[in-house]
Amino acid sequence: MLYHLLYPLHKTISAFNVFQYITFRTIYASLTALLICFFLGPWVIKILGSKQVRQHIREDGPKTHHKKAGTPTMGGTLIIFSIVVSILLWTNLTNFYVWIVLLVTIGYSIIGFIDDYLMLIKKRSKGLSMQSKILMQSLFAIAVGILLCLHSDFSTHVTIPFLKNISPDIGWGYVFFAAFVIVGTSNAVNLTDGLDGLAIGPVIIAASTYMVFAYVAGHVRIADYLQINYVSGSGEIAVFCGALAGAGLGFLWFNTYPAQIFMGDVGSLPIGAALGTVAVITKQEILLVFVGGLFVIEALSVIFQVGFFKVTNGRRIFKMAPLHHHFELKGWPEPKIIVRFWIIAIMLALISLSTLKIR
């Protein structure tokens, strides 16, 4: 909105020319989202607390979590609101990809809201069933994949990290590939959201990393120099990534240990889906395994644990899954687990950025 209102004035007031630069708008989109979270955070915490929207703690979970019972949750509404307002203010709203990412973010937040609402307000023990949740996510992601494939400037080639000359075109199969990336990332972030600040920290790191990928993929000269796929219009997604990172930082102020608020599925599901969609748009889909490596590790720990449990009739690989619970039960203090996982996320992000030159 500010872009459309103020940039046209650059013809008479040259200072408004800065609005044409994606880097400028990314910085202020980040700051806008951060400040919205920062200033609205105490009010949201108070409202959620007064409405008894409080965290439910699993009886079979680590005993140290019982003290978290009663902490306001569904704080993801604050993150999503901050992102949407920031995007509407600072992006070029004629950009197709901006609306695709907004569509995914809002759509998955609705799914997460329904799940949280049923569990926390209607007092259903598990909210939406896993089958219903995955079905809703998959149908939405497939629709997004179709919209992308129908877009004239979008390529159905898949980028292979480290290999510049291998980029297979999978045609309409890309719809299901994109859906897999979006749904998988959404649920991986959701599984990681189990300790104070554990999920939002790597989300900030991943968003910042994809901010770089989006910018270079949308810049024809830089993309050609780095020998990566040029995606016309994808540079505007850097503004979205900036808003996501900023909202994450603002939320982390209240979510850091000991947390005053949790994000709930209304936050973790859309944030993960948005990261997956950004990865698809910027043609760095497979690289998301590295950028969001921590989420992958957490998700795989659950898959392996459940599979091994069924095959061996009750034996376990870990003390508890997801992986962060395993370390809790080994006696690691919660802050130590969180910070060490953040360090791993930073290392994986740096390796991912290195692929811009190693190809």
C-alpha positions in Angstrom: 0.0 0.0 0.0 2.8 2.4 0.9 4.6 1.3 -2.2 1.6 2.1 -4.4 0.9 5.4 -2.6 4.3 6.8 -2.2 6.5 5.5 -5.0 4.6 7.3 -7.8 5.5 10.6 -6.0 9.2 10.1 -6.8 8.7 12.0 -10.0 8.2 15.2 -8.0 9.9 14.3 -4.7 13.0 12.3 -5.5 13.3 10.9 -1.9 10.4 8.6 -2.6 12.5 6.8 -5.2 13.8 4.5 -2.4 10.5 2.6 -2.5 11.5 1.0 -5.8 14.3 -0.9 -4.0 13.4 -4.3 -2.6 16.2 -4.1 -0.1 14.7 -0.9 1.4 11.2 -2.3 1.6 12.5 -5.6 3.1 14.2 -3.8 5.9 11.1 -1.8 6.8 8.7 -4.7 6.3 10.9 -6.5 8.9 10.8 -3.6 11.3 7.1 -3.1 10.9 6.3 -6.7 11.7 8.7 -6.7 14.6 7.2 -3.5 16.1 3.6 -4.7 15.7 4.4 -7.9 17.5 6.4 -6.0 20.2 3.7 -3.5 21.0 0.6 -5.8 20.6 2.2 -8.7 22.3 1.3 -7.8 25.9 -2.3 -7.0 24.9 -2.6 -10.3 23.0 -1.2 -12.2 26.0 -3.7 -10.5 28.3 -6.6 -11.2 26.0 -5.7 -14.9 25.4 -5.2 -15.4 29.2 -8.6 -13.8 30.0 -10.3 -16.0 27.5 -8.7 -19.1 29.1 -6.9 -19.9 25.8 -4.1 -21.7 27.7 -1.6 -24.4 26.8 -2.6 -28.0 27.3 0.3 -30.2 28.5 0.5 -33.9 27.5 0.3 -36.2 30.5 2.9 -38.5 29.0 5.3 -35.6 28.2 8.4 -34.5 30.2 7.5 -33.7 33.8 9.3 -30.4 33.4 6.6 -29.2 31.1 3.8 -29.4 33.7 4.8 -25.9 34.9 4.0 -24.6 31.4 0.3 -25.5 31.9 -1.8 -22.4 31.8 0.5 -20.3 29.6 -1.5 -18.5 26.9 -1.3 -20.0 23.5 -2.5 -19.3 19.9 0.0 -16.5 19.8 0.5 -17.4 16.2 -2.4 -15.0 15.5 -0.1 -12.2 16.4 2.6 -13.4 14.1 0.2 -13.8 11.1 -1.4 -10.5 11.7 2.0 -8.7 11.8 3.1 -10.4 8.6 -0.1 -9.6 6.7 -0.2 -6.0 7.7 3.5 -5.5 6.9 3.1 -7.2 3.5 0.1 -5.1 2.6 2.1 -2.0 3.5 5.5 -2.7 1.9 5.1 -5.1 -1.1 4.2 -4.5 -4.7 0.6 -5.9 -4.5 0.5 -6.5 -8.2 3.0 -9.3 -7.8 1.6 -12.8 -8.3 3.9 -14.5 -5.9 3.1 -12.2 -3.1 -0.5 -13.2 -3.2 0.4 -16.9 -3.5 2.4 -16.7 -0.3 -0.3 -14.7 1.5 -2.9 -17.2 0.3 -0.9 -20.1 1.8 -0.2 -18.2 5.1 -3.8 -17.2 5.7 -5.2 -20.6 4.5 -2.9 -22.7 6.8 -3.5 -20.3 9.7 -7.3 -21.0 9.3 -6.5 -24.8 9.5 -4.3 -24.2 12.5 -7.0 -22.0 14.1 -9.7 -24.7 13.7 -7.4 -27.3 15.3 -6.5 -25.0 18.2 -10.1 -23.9 18.6 -11.5 -27.4 18.8 -8.8 -28.5 21.3 -8.5 -25.4 23.5 -12.0 -23.9 23.4 -14.3 -26.8 22.6 -12.1 -29.0 24.8 -11.6 -31.8 22.3 -8.6 -33.7 23.5 -6.8 -33.8 20.1 -8.5 -31.1 18.0 -8.7 -32.1 14.3 -7.8 -35.7 13.6 -4.4 -36.2 11.9 -6.2 -37.5 8.8 -8.4 -34.4 8.5 -5.6 -32.0 9.1 -3.3 -33.6 6.5 -6.2 -33.8 4.0 -7.0 -30.1 4.4 -3.3 -29.2 4.1 -2.8 -31.4 1.1 -5.8 -30.1 -0.9 -4.8 -26.5 -0.2 -1.2 -27.2 -1.2 -2.3 -29.0 -4.4 -4.4 -26.0 -5.3 -1.4 -23.7 -4.8 0.8 -26.0 -6.9 -1.8 -25.8 -9.8 -1.9 -22.0 -9.6 1.9 -21.9 -9.8 2.1 -24.3 -12.7 -0.6 -22.3 -14.6 1.4 -19.1 -14.2 3.2 -18.3 -17.4 6.5 -17.2 -15.9 6.8 -20.2 -13.5 9.1 -23.1 -14.4 8.4 -26.7 -13.4 12.1 -27.6 -13.3 13.5 -28.8 -10.0 16.8 -27.4 -8.9 19.4 -29.8 -7.5 21.8 -28.2 -5.0 25.5 -28.2 -5.9 24.7 -29.3 -9.5 24.3 -26.4 -12.0 23.6 -28.5 -15.1 21.0 -30.9 -13.6 17.5 -29.4 -13.4 14.9 -31.9 -14.4 11.5 -30.7 -15.7 8.8 -32.8 -14.1 5.9 -31.1 -15.8 2.5 -31.4 -14.0 4.1 -33.7 -11.5 5.5 -30.5 -10.0 2.0 -29.9 -8.5 2.4 -32.9 -6.2 6.1 -32.2 -5.6 5.3 -28.6 -4.5 2.4 -29.9 -2.3 4.8 -32.4 -0.6 7.3 -29.6 0.1 4.6 -27.3 1.5 2.8 -29.9 3.7 6.0 -31.5 4.8 7.5 -28.2 6.0 4.3 -27.1 7.7 4.2 -30.2 9.8 7.9 -30.3 10.5 7.8 -26.8 12.0 4.7 -27.8 14.0 6.6 -30.8 15.4 9.6 -28.6 16.3 7.4 -26.2 18.3 7.8 -28.0 21.6 10.1 -25.8 23.7 10.2 -22.1 24.5 11.5 -20.4 21.3 12.8 -23.6 19.8 10.8 -23.3 16.6 10.7 -19.6 16.1 14.5 -19.2 16.2 15.2 -21.5 13.3 12.2 -20.0 11.5 13.9 -16.6 11.7 17.1 -18.1 10.4 15.4 -19.9 7.5 13.4 -16.8 6.6 16.5 -14.7 6.5 18.3 -17.3 4.4 15.4 -17.4 1.9 15.3 -13.7 1.9 18.8 -13.8 0.2 17.7 -16.6 -2.2 14.5 -14.7 -3.2 16.5 -11.5 -3.9 19.1 -13.2 -6.1 16.6 -15.4 -7.9 14.6 -12.3 -8.8 17.6 -10.3 -10.0 18.4 -11.2 -13.6 22.1 -10.2 -13.5 22.9 -11.8 -10.2 21.0 -15.0 -11.1 22.9 -15.2 -14.3 26.3 -14.6 -12.5 25.5 -17.2 -9.9 24.1 -19.6 -12.5 20.9 -20.1 -10.6 17.3 -20.1 -12.0 16.0 -16.6 -12.6 12.4 -16.3 -11.5 10.9 -13.1 -12.7 9.1 -11.4 -9.8 10.4 -13.6 -7.1 12.5 -10.8 -5.7 9.4 -9.4 -4.1 9.3 -12.5 -1.9 12.3 -11.1 -0.1 10.0 -8.5 1.4 7.8 -11.3 2.7 10.7 -13.2 4.2 11.8 -10.0 5.9 8.3 -9.6 7.4 8.4 -13.2 8.6 11.8 -12.8 10.2 10.7 -9.5 11.8 7.5 -11.0 13.2 9.5 -13.9 14.4 11.9 -11.6 16.3 9.0 -9.7 17.8 7.3 -12.9 18.9 10.5 -14.3 20.3 10.6 -11.4 22.8 7.6 -13.0 24.5 8.2 -16.7 23.5 11.8 -16.9 24.8 12.5 -19.0 27.9 10.4 -18.9 30.1 7.7 -18.3 27.6 4.8 -15.9 28.2 3.0 -17.2 25.2 3.1 -20.1 22.7 2.3 -19.9 19.0 0.0 -22.9 18.7 -0.9 -24.6 15.4 -2.4 -21.3 14.2 1.2 -20.1 14.0 3.4 -23.1 13.4 1.4 -24.6 10.5 1.2 -21.4 8.3 4.8 -20.4 9.1 6.1 -23.8 7.9 3.8 -23.7 4.9 5.0 -20.2 4.0 8.6 -21.3 4.1 7.8 -24.3 1.9 6.0 -22.1 -0.6 8.9 -19.6 -0.7 11.3 -22.5 -1.3 9.1 -23.6 -4.3 8.8 -20.1 -5.7 12.6 -19.4 -5.5 13.4 -22.8 -7.1 15.4 -23.8 -4.0 13.0 -26.6 -3.1 15.4 -29.4 -2.3 17.8 -27.0 -0.5 15.0 -26.6 2.1 16.3 -29.9 3.5 19.4 -28.0 4.5 18.0 -24.5 5.3 15.3 -26.1 7.4 17.5 -29.0 8.4 16.6 -28.8 12.1 12.9 -29.2 11.2 13.8 -32.2 9.0 15.7 -33.8 11.9 12.8 -33.3 14.3 10.3 -34.7 11.9 12.5 -37.7 11.0 13.0 -38.4 14.7 9.2 -38.9 15.0 8.9 -41.0 11.9 11.8 -43.3 12.9 10.5 -43.5 16.5 7.0 -44.5 15.4 8.2 -46.9 12.7 10.7 -48.6 15.0 8.2 -48.9 17.8 5.7 -50.7 15.5 8.3 -53.0 13.9 9.9 -54.0 17.2 6.7 -54.3 19.2 7.4 -51.5 21.7 11.1 -50.7 21.5 12.3 -47.1 21.1 15.2 -45.4 19.4 14.9 -42.3 21.5 13.7 -41.7 25.0 10.9 -39.6 23.5 10.2 -38.0 20.2 10.5 -35.3 18.8 14.2 -35.2 19.4 14.2 -32.2 21.7 12.2 -34.3 24.3 15.0 -37.0 24.1 17.5 -34.5 25.3 15.2 -33.2 28.0 14.8 -36.7 29.4 18.6 -37.1 29.3 18.8 -34.2 31.7 19.7 -31.3 29.5 18.3 -27.9 30.7 15.7 -26.5 28.3 17.7 -23.3 27.5 20.8 -25.4 26.6 18.7 -27.5 24.1 17.2 -24.5 22.5 20.4 -22.5 22.0 22.3 -25.6 20.7 19.5 -26.3 18.2 19.7 -22.7 17.1 23.4 -23.1 16.5 22.8 -26.1 14.4 20.2 -24.2 12.4 22.7 -21.3 11.8 25.3 -23.8 10.6 22.9 -25.4 8.2 21.8 -22.0 6.9 25.4 -21.0 6.2 26.0 -24.3 4.3 22.9 -23.6 2.3 24.1 -20.1 1.4 27.4 -21.5 0.2 25.6 -23.4 -2.5 25.2 -20.1 -4.4 28.9 -20.4 -5.2 29.4 -24.1 -5.1 27.8 -25.4 -8.2 
